[in-house]
Amino acid sequence: MESIKVTILGKQIPLKVQSSEIENTKRIAGFVDDKFKVFRSQFSNQPDSTIMILACLSIAEELFETKAKLSKELEMDSKILDDVNSELTKLIKQIA
């Protein structure tokens, strides 16, 4: 495990992560910090806790939308593969 520090909303947060995850963790922390900053600029009169909740809800919404889109694409790909497999099976039967 490696000790690193990430900065979110101006606060340094110490973390212990696997060496292979250092860059990914820093990238994710940067993404979260950027999202918090966007909400802080839009709702400057709100406390940090409200900003964090709104940003987390926004991140979760993006995650859910991406998962739904991926699921739909996987269903479509699966149907296409089933159709191709069916056609190939028909062709093999015709050849045999």
Secondary structure, DSSP 8 states (H G I E B T S, - for coil): -EEEEEEETTEEEEEEE-GGGHHHHHHHHHHHHHHHHHHHHHSTTS-HHHHHHHHHHHHHHHHHHHHHHHHHHHHHHHHHHHHHHHHHHHHHHHH-
